[in-house]
Amino acid sequence: MDIEAAKKLIVEQLEKKSKSKSKFYLKDFYAFLPDEKPRTVKNLVNDMVAQGILEYWSSGSTTMIGLKGTGKQAAAEDEA
C-alpha cells in the first residue's frame, strides 16, 4: 500500500472512531491496515508522530496513540 494512502486511511479511521474514544493501542492500528506487517504499521505510526499528525499518550504503564490535539487530556492542557 502507498504510504500516503495508508496515512490518510489511518486518519480517516481515527476521525470516524473519535466519537467513542480518542486514544488507541498500537494493535488497533494493525486492524486498520490488515494486509501490512505489524512492523510496517509501527514504523508508519512512528513517522506520523514525528510529523505531528499523531501523538503518544502514556499513563505510566500503558502507551496509547491518538490524533494530535484530541481527547480530554488535550482539552485540559489547553486550559492550563
N, C-alpha and C positions, 0 to 999 in steps of 0.2 A: 504494500500500500504506500502511496505517496505520503511523505512526511507532513506536508501542509494539509492534505486531506485528513490525515489522522488527527492532527491538532484541531482542525475545525470540528471533526466528529466528537472529540472529547469535550470541547467547549459546549457544543450543542447538547450533549448528553447531560453535562453538569447543569446547564441552564434549565433543562427540562425537569430534572430531578430536584432543583433547588427549592421548590415549593415545600418539599418534605424534609430535606436535610441539606446542609451546606458543606459538610466535610465528609470525605470518603477515604476508605482504606485503599492501599495500593492494589490489593486484589480486586477491588471493584473496577479498576481501570482495565484489568485483564479482560473482564466481561465486555467492556466497550469495544475492544479490538480482539475478538476471539481467534482470529487467524494469525495473530502475531505472537512471537515467543515472549515469555514474561520479561526477559532481559531487555528486549527491544522496547517494550512498553515502559519499563522502568527508566531506561535512558531517555525516552521521549518525554516522560513526565519530568525528569530532572532538567531537561532542556527548557521545558515550558516554565518551570520555576525560575530558572536562571534568566529567562526573558521577561519575567514579571507577569505572566499570564495566570499562573497558579501560585499558591503559597502553601508552605508546610505549616501545620499546627500541631503542637505537642502538649500532651497533658503531663508529661514526665515519664510515663510508661508506654504511651501509645502515640504514634505519629500518624496524622491524617493529612489529607491534601484537599484543597478546595480552590475555587476561583478567588483570585486576589480581591480583597475588599468586600467579601460577602460573609454573612453569618452574624451571630450575636456578638462574637468577640470583636469583629471589625466595627460594629456599631458602638460597642463600649469603648474601644480605643479611640474612635473619632471624638467622643465626648470628653475624654481625658485631656 
